[in-house]
Amino acid sequence: MEGYQGLANAIVEQAAKDYVSALRFLKKHPGAKGALKEALEIEDFFHSEWYALLTDVDPDYLIKRLREGIVK
């Protein structure tokens, strides 16, 4: 079971990194439709049933924390 949890954590961690990357790009290039699309798709993932199977972390809390890191 430990291996599965590690994989689940890695999936969520990569999604968070990709989300932050998209948000940073949007901050520098507000009209970037590709980055906006990616950020919205990742938010959809964070609110999906699959995400809920991978982790117990509240998706809205995670999104808020990731966005706060971009603002600073």
ZIFENHU-V132014 format. One record per run of one state. SS is the DSSP state (A for helix, B for strand, O for the rest). FROM is the first residue (numbers start at 0). TO is the last residue. If there is no record, write none. Layout:
# ZIFENHU-V132014
<<SS:FROM:TO> <SS:FROM:TO>>
This chain:
# ZIFENHU-V132014
<<O:0:0> <A:1:27> <O:28:31> <A:32:45> <O:46:47> <A:48:53> <O:54:57> <A:58:70> <O:71:71>>
